[in-house]
Amino acid sequence: MQSFEKLLTDYFAAENKQIQKQAEQKLWDLYGTKGAVLIMDMSGFSLVTQKYGIVYYLSMIHRMQQITKPTIERHQGVVVKFVADNVFARFNSAAQAINAVVEINHLLDLENAKTPDVWDIQVAAGIDYGDYLLTDELDYFGDVVNKASKLGEDVARGGEILITENAYNSIAEPCAYPVEALEFNISGIKLNTFSVLYKND
């Protein structure tokens, strides 16, 4: 298989649009896939880290990763990467991604109940569904990744699960997931989303 980087070089160096289009198609043929993308961000840690320091920050990230990775895997998901206090994961379906985040939030609530409030961990989650490029197990790219990132990192609040309209429409039984319709304007782009309403019993 040609490497992702080699195909990108071929695309950039293409002598005309036809060759460029062929290089792009080969990228999608070899590395394209479809599914749900989940991106989570730990909430409210920039200011807290300034107050308590880097060791506090790293210990909180470690605790979060210990909970999120096995939970994602239990729901047939794969952690693509951890970047600072962000989690990047992928699933075959949006339902799997939602179920994973609901359980993660439940487990974090149980963990938070054992410690003082200053140790509490909350995550904000964004989920999209569609086509994307999966280079290997280390990274992925595409519009669905960008949208999930915007929702999880920039828009969602701690404990909130925001999903795109495409993700919601991909669910086989959407009535199983009560939602509230929301509309955001992000970087000049209107984004129809849904906030998943769930109980953390």
N, C-alpha and C positions, 0 to 999 in steps of 0.2 A: 504493500500500500504506500502510495506517495505521502510524504509528510505534509502536515497542515501548512507548515511554514513554506515548503517548496511550492505548494499550490498558490499560496498568497503571493510569492515572488513571481510566479508565472502570470498571475492575474495583473499584477502591477506592471510587469514588463511587456504585456501583450501589445502587439504592433497595431491591432485594430480592434474594433468593438466585438467582432465575431469571435476572435480568439479569446478575448476577455470573457465573453459570455460562456464559452466552452470551459474555461478555467473555473468560472463561478459554478457552473453546473456540476463539474467534477467534484468541487468542494462539497456541494450539497449531496451528491450521490454517495460520497465516501464517508462524510461526517454528519450528514443531516439526520435528525431524529425528531420524534414528536412526543410530547408528554407535558407534564406539569412541572413548573419551576417554582420553588419556594425559596424566598430570601427573608431571613429574620435578622432583627437588629435588637440588641439589648437597649432598653430605654433609660434615658436620663443619666448616662454615665460620664459624659464629658465634664459636667460640673462636679460630680461626686469624686471623680478621679483627681481633679485639681485639688480637692480638699484632703483626700486620704492617701494619694500617691499611687505610684505604678505597681507596687506589690499588691495592694488592695485590688487594683484593676485586674491584674493578671490572675489573682486567685478567684475572682468572680467569674472571669471568662472560663477558667478551668472547670469550675463547678457547673457552669451552664453547658459546656461541651460534654461533660460526663452524663448529663441528663438527655441532651438533645440527640446525640449520635445513636445510642441504642434504641431510642424511641423512634427515630426516623427509620431505622433498619427494621424494626418490628412491623412497621407499616409498609414494607416493601420499597422503601426509599433508599437513596444513596446520597451520602454527604459528598458533594463535589469538592468543597474546600471550606475551611474556616479562615476568615480574614479579620484579624482583631476581634471585635465583639459581634461580628456578622457570621451568619450561617448560610451557606449556599447549598441547596439540595435539589434533587430531581426525583420525580415519581412517574409512574405510568399514567396515573389519573389524578385529577384535581381532588376527588373524594379522598384518596389516600393521603394527600398532602394536608387537607383540612383535618382529617382524623388524627394525623400525627401531631399537628399543632394544638388541637384540643387536649390531647393527652399530655403534651409537653407543658401546657399552661397548668393543667391539673397537678402534675408532678412538681412544678415550680411552686405552686401554692402550698403544697404539703411541705416542701423544703423550707419555704419562707416562714412557715408557722413555727419552725424549730429554732429560729434565730432572731436576733434583734432586727428592727426595721432597716437599719443601715446595711444589712446583708441581703436584703430582698432583691430578687432578680425578676424582672419582667421582660418579655420579648414582644416586639411588634412584628407582624408577619404580613408579607405580600405574596400572592399566588397568581400566576398566569398559566395559560395552557396554549400550546401551539408548536410550531416548528422552530427548531434551534440547531446550532452547530455544536456538537460535543467532540472536542478535539481528542480527548482521552478521558481518563477518570479525574483529571486535574482542573479542567476548565470548560466553560460553555459560553456561547455568545448568541445573541439574537434579540429581536424585538421583545420576545416574551421575557427574556432575562432583564432587559431594561425596565419593562413595566413592573415586574415583580420587585425589582430593586427600588423603584420610585415609591411604590406602595409600602414596602416593608421598612425602608430606611427613612423616607421623607414624610410620609403621610400618616401611617398607622400609629396609634397610641399603644402604650404598654398593655398587653393582654388582648389587643384587637387583631382580628384576622380579616384582611381585606383581599377580595378576589376580583379579578377582572370579569367583564361580561362574557368573554370567551371561556374562561374557566368555569363560570356558572353554567353556561350553556352546554358544556361538555359532560356535565354530571348526569349519569343515567337516571337517577331519582332525585332531582333538585329539591323536591318537597321535603326530603329528609333533612335539609339544611335551611332552617329559617334564616332569612337575611333581611337587611335593610338596604334599599337602593340609595346610592350616593353618587355624586358627580364632582369630579375634581378637575381643575385646570392646571396641568403641570407642564412647565416650560412651553406654554402656549398651545398645548395639546389637551383637548377635552377627553377625559377618561371616565367612562361609565363603570362603576364598581359596585360591589356589594360587601357590606360588613356582615360577617357570619355571626348570628346570634346563638349562643350556646350557654349551657349551664355547666359550671365546674363543680359538680357534686363531690 
